[in-house]
């Protein structure tokens, strides 16, 4: 197999902003760009770990187990895992080389694509679930269950794992400090197109169709109380599109990189990847804290924790109030 080094998610070589060739050290502007990207990824790591960690804490400890909490928990776990390994890529940005060996070269790339696919597939599940609940409320009430949701989540993770396997196969090390995709052009094209079609286009179409149906249905029923969900739905779709579209566009253009100036990719790919990474810390705010009940649960639970730490007498009362609140919580957004 030809050892062609193509641009791609988390590629590394000696010239950090010239992913296509192994060459001399990058110019000062490229080094500055690497530092900026490294810092941004550290910020994403901190926000993502804290935000997704908070969502996991709320779903597991502070909310009654439900279908919606199953979706939120799975999405938060996916983003938490992604953010947890992001510092490895920050080190790559700062040092302009890969220093973690072949196993981590393969594993980190695998984790990143696992997050991409699992997040998108979970968005599809959430969209379809909400659409069915609005269009077929009686059927949904009779058949919607935590067990069914859990089965679908496991299925989404299995499919995501299978879709991420190319990273385990094709990622290789060169000269002990370069992590890259060791594949020929045809394989590269097939993988890039499949990721775009199955990991973006089809999912985006399903999400858009579902939310269009929801909005039309709710408006036809004049359900004015659902204005908040409309805003959340719009934010979810727009954010997803903004974060991931640039990456897929650059990757598709890069298939024929010989026809384009290398600067398009040397700056476009790294920043589009960082933007895609940012989606992992945005999700907790869009899916959880913008929701009325999640925000109420977080605040009440936080104050309850503070009260419990101050006084044992207050602890008993606060705990009872917290349990009462938790029992009344509906996770619908």
N, C-alpha and C positions, 0 to 999 in steps of 0.2 A: 504494500500500500504506500502510495506517495506521501511523504511527510510535508504536506502543504499546511502552513499555519494560517488559518482563516480567522477573521474577526469572529468573535462570539462572546456569549455571556461568560464573564470571568476569565477571559484569556489573559495570558501573561507572557512577556518576553523581556529581553534586556532593555529594549526601548519601550518604555511603558506607554507611550502615546503613538507608537508605530507598531501595531499588533501584527502586521503582516510579514515583517522581516526581522531577522536577528541581526542587529547592527550596533553601532556605537551608542554611548550613553546619550539620553535624551537632552535636548536643549533646556535652558533654565525655565522657559515658559511652560514646557511640558512637565517639568518637575513641580512647578507651582500648581499646575492643573491637577497633578496627582495628589498633592498635599490637600488641596481643596476637596477633592473627591473623598480622600481618606477621612478628613474631618467630618464631611457630610454623612458618611457611612457610620461613623462613631455616634453622631447625633441620632441617626435613624435607629441604631442599635439601642441607645439609651431610651428613646421614646417608645420604641417597639417592645422592648422587654418590660418596661413599666406599664405601658398601656395594655398590652396583651396579657401581661401577668395579672393586672387588675380585673380584666374581663374573665379570665380563668378563675380567679378567686371568687368573683361574684357568682358565676355560673355554678361552681362546685359547692360553695359554702353558704351562699346567701339567697339562693333562688330555688324554688321548687322545680324538680326535674320536669321538663316539658319538651315539646318538639322544637320550639324556638330556641330554648337554652341549649339544646343539642347542636343546633346549627351554629350558634354563636361560639360555643365552646370549641367546636371542631375548627372553625375559622381562626379563632384566637390561638389554638395550639399550633396550627400550621404556620401562622405568622411569628409566633414565639420561637419556634424551632429555627425558622429562617433567620430571624434577628440574632439569635444566640450565636450562630456561626458567622455572622457578618464581620466581626473583628478580624477574622483571618484574611478577608479581602482587603480590609483597611491596612493591614500590615503590608500586603502586596502593593498597595498604592504608595505607601511611605517608602518602601525599599526598592520598588521597581523590579522585584524578582519574587519567585515563589520559593519559600524556604521550608515548607511543611511536608515535603516528600510526595511520593506517587499516590499513596492511599488517600491522603487528604486532598490531593489534586483532583482525584476522581470523586471523592465523597462530597466535597464542598459544592462542586458543580451539580452533582446529583441532588443535593438538598435544595439548591436554588430552584432547579426545575421542578422538583417535587412540590415546593411551595407554590410555584406558578400554576401548575396544573390543579393541585388540590384546592387552592383558593378559588380559581375560576369555576371548577366543578361544583364547589360548595355554593358559590353565588348562583349558579344555575338551579341547584336544589332549593335554595331559599326563594328564588323567583318563582319557580314552578309551584312550590308549596303555597306561597301567598296568592298566586293566581287561582289555584284550585279552591282555596279557602273562600275567595271572593265570588267566583263564578258558580261553584257547587258547595255552598255552605253546609247543607244538610249532609251530603255524602262525606264531606271533609270531617264534620263533627263525629260521624260514626266510624270512620276508617283511619283517621289521623291519630297516630300513636307514637310514643317515644321509641318503642321497639322497632317500628318500621323506619323511623328516621335514623336510628342507629345502624340498621342494616344498610341503608342508602349511603350513610357516611362511610362505613367500612368499604363499600363498593367503590365509592369515589376515591378513597385512598389507594385501593388496589390498582385501579385504572391509572391513577396518577403515578404510582410506582412504576408500572409497566412503561408508561410514556417517558419516564425519566431515565430509563436504562441506557440509552445511547451515551450518556455521560460516563457511565461506568465502563463502557466498552471502548470508547474512542479517546478519552482523555489520557494523555501521556506526558512524560517528563522528557525534557531535552537539556543536556548540559547541566543537569542537577539544579537548575534555577528557573526553568521555563516550563510552565504548565499550559498545554495547548491541545487542540483537537487534531488527532492524527487520522485524517480521513481524506479521501479523494473528492473531487468536485461534485460528482454525481451523488455520493453519499451525503455530502454537506447540503446539497440542494434538497434532497429528499427529506432530511431531518428538519431543515429550516421551514420548508413548506408545510410539513405535517404539524409542526409546532404552531405555526400560524393558523392553519385551518382548524385543527382540533382544540388548540389551546387559546384561541382568540375569536375567530370569525363565527364559528358555529355557536359558541357560548354567548357571544355578544348578541347575536340574532335572537336566540332564545330568551335572553334577559330582556331585550328591548320589546319583543312581542308580548311577553308576560306582563310587563309593567304598562304597556299600552292598553292591554285588555283590562287590567286592574283600574287604571285611571278612567277609562271610558265607562266601565261598569259602575264605579263609585259615583262618578259625575251624573250618570243617568239616574241613579237612585238618590241624588242630591244629598249625599252623606258629607255634609260640610265639616263634621268633626274629624275628618281624615286629612285635613290640610297638612298637618305635620308629617304624616307618612309620605305624602306626595313630595315634600321637600327632601325627605331622606332618600326616597327612591331615586329622585333626580340626581342627588349628590352622589349616590352609589354608582350609577351608570356613568355619569360624567367623569368622576374621579378614576374609575376603572379604565375608561377610554383614554384619558389624558396620560395616565401613568404607563400604560402598556403599549399604546399605539406607536409611539416613536421608536421603541425598541424593535418591534416587529418590522416596521418600515425599513429601518437601517439594516436589519439582518437580511431582509429580502433583497434590498439593493446591493448588499455586499456579496451576494452570490456571484455577481459579475463584477467583482471589484476592479478588474483590469480596465473597465470602461470608465471608471470614475477616479477623480483625484483622491489620493490617499488621505488628505486632510479632512475630507468629509467624514471618513470613518474614524480617524485617529482622535477626533474630538467628539464626533456625534455618537459613536458607540458607547464610550465610557459614561457620558452624561445621560444618555437614554437608559443605560443599565441602572444608574443611580436613581433616576426618576422611577423606574420600575420597582427598585428596592423600597422607595419611599411609600409605595402603596401598602407595605406591610405595617407601617406604624400609623397610617391614616385609617385603616380599617376599624380599629377599636373606637375611634372617635365617631366615625360614620355609622357603624353598626350598633354601637353600644351607648355612648354618652350623648348622642343626639336623640336617643330614644327616651321618652318621658319616664317610663317605668325603670329602665336601667339606671338613669340618672338619680331617681328617687331612692332606689335601692342602694346605690353607691354612697350617697350622702347620709342616709339613715344608718347604714352599717358603719360608716366611718365614725360618726358621732357616737354611736353605740359603743364602739371599741374604746374611744377616748373615755367615755363615762365609766366603762367597766374597769379601766385602769386606775381611775381616781378613787372610787368608793365601792366597796362590796355591796352596800345597801342599794346603791344606785344600779349596780350590776344586775340585781335580780329584776328590778323594774324595767331597766332598759332591755334586758334579754327578753322579757315578756312582750314588751312593745315591739321589739325587732321581729320576734316570731310572728306576732299578729300582722305586722306589715308584710313580712315575707309570704305569709299564707294568702294574702290578698293580691299579690303581684301578678299581673298579666304581662307576659314578655312580648306581646305583639307590638310592633312599631309601624 
